[in-house]
Amino acid sequence: MLAAQGESPSRCELLSMVKKHSNLLGKTIVDEQDASDIEMDQGFWHDILNLYFIQATESRGRQDDDLIFFVRKMLYGSNEESDDDPPYFVRRWAPKLDNMVGDKLMEVDWRRSFYLNLIAHTSFTVTVAICSNQDLKNHRPGEDTHLTPIYKVVKTVYASPSRVNFHVDARKASEAETVPAYPDICFTIDDFDSTFDTVVLSDTDHCYCVILNAHDGAAFPDEKSELDSSDGNSRQTERDSGKKSKAKVTIFSGFVSYQMVRDAYDAGRHRLGSLLSFSHSSGKTDKLYMKGPGGRGEVEVAVSGVEDQSQHLSGPFSPVASKKGFGIATIVRQAASAASVAARQAYAAASRNVDDEMMPLKCCLMSISLPWEHIAYDLLFKAVKQR
């Protein structure tokens, strides 16, 4: 046991141990020489998970989510998972780890389970923004200056080893089917249609930008509450004028131009190679799949053309059935909310500038998917920014 010789290590100290024994993260081909004996020791990871998410959580007053995830050991020689045997299982938090797992103790891959919980118990936000293509071209990475978006929406999202497949019925509201996604981690926006209703590419200079940041939770232990931490590599909590400075790590960042979205939308098929592809439907809304930089990760966006709003502003909400993709009518609901007012203003401004080559496109972010190893590596080793 890691704590057998005395007082239990703090979360900062435990995270430092994890960093020292995470040489295999992100490697598709495992060389046993790259891994330490401890990194391959399931007992070590069992104790790390126990101290980090069971004992530490109990001592901190149960501030974390009470769900603990356990990844099953891989069945070598079989790439398929049956419905009765998904790649992971979930338990409610309890003070004794082994009792919590029960008769499945020998099935658990403790190393992967620790990383999955590190991700699942970290806080994330996604920023969807419309930026000027010209400003993006003129911006130089590393500069202190910040890009000013034309419009942006910030939303809290949650990491999950499950994927949500959305379906729409003409007579019902949105329906969803949840299926295992692990080893991918998904960040799903259940209310994407209302959250991003005002995100409209209404100019050929517009770019659609998606940024996923981690900023709190398990991957950012609070040193103030762990006075026994003396690890120099731990993330430092700075104070400015009595206020705690918030750290963040960018997990995903990518953008596409209006023209690229429009070309794929018009084609309605795999036209732009690995960067953009569409799941085309008979309705007016299609699913756009965007690959991240270097082919890392995938973003799913519901894209619909904005037509003449004079025909839709006073009409009732009416979903349109779709056979393959996710279909909803491109309308603006009649309401007194600020979001609806902003949408009508955006649509009206876009309509005044429409010509034969310009169609405003509404883009609603549905989900972001990334391999768990990429997320875990970034949480542990990527440079931390202050926000």
Secondary structure as UniProt FT lines:
FT   TURN            2..5
FT   HELIX           11..20
FT   TURN            23..26
FT   TURN            32..34
FT   TURN            37..40
FT   HELIX           42..49
FT   HELIX           50..55
FT   HELIX           56..59
FT   TURN            60..61
FT   STRAND          67..72
FT   TURN            76..77
FT   TURN            83..84
FT   STRAND          88..92
FT   HELIX           97..101
FT   HELIX           102..107
FT   HELIX           110..120
FT   STRAND          122..132
FT   HELIX           133..138
FT   TURN            141..142
FT   STRAND          151..157
FT   STRAND          159..160
FT   STRAND          162..168
FT   TURN            170..171
FT   STRAND          174..180
FT   TURN            182..183
FT   STRAND          184..188
FT   TURN            190..191
FT   HELIX           192..195
FT   TURN            196..198
FT   STRAND          200..201
FT   TURN            204..205
FT   STRAND          206..217
FT   TURN            218..219
FT   HELIX           223..225
FT   TURN            227..228
FT   TURN            232..233
FT   STRAND          239..240
FT   TURN            241..242
FT   STRAND          243..244
FT   STRAND          247..257
FT   HELIX           258..267
FT   TURN            273..275
FT   STRAND          276..279
FT   STRAND          285..291
FT   HELIX           293..295
FT   STRAND          298..305
FT   HELIX           309..311
FT   TURN            312..314
FT   HELIX           338..352
FT   TURN            356..357
FT   STRAND          361..371
FT   HELIX           372..381
FT   STRAND          385..386
//
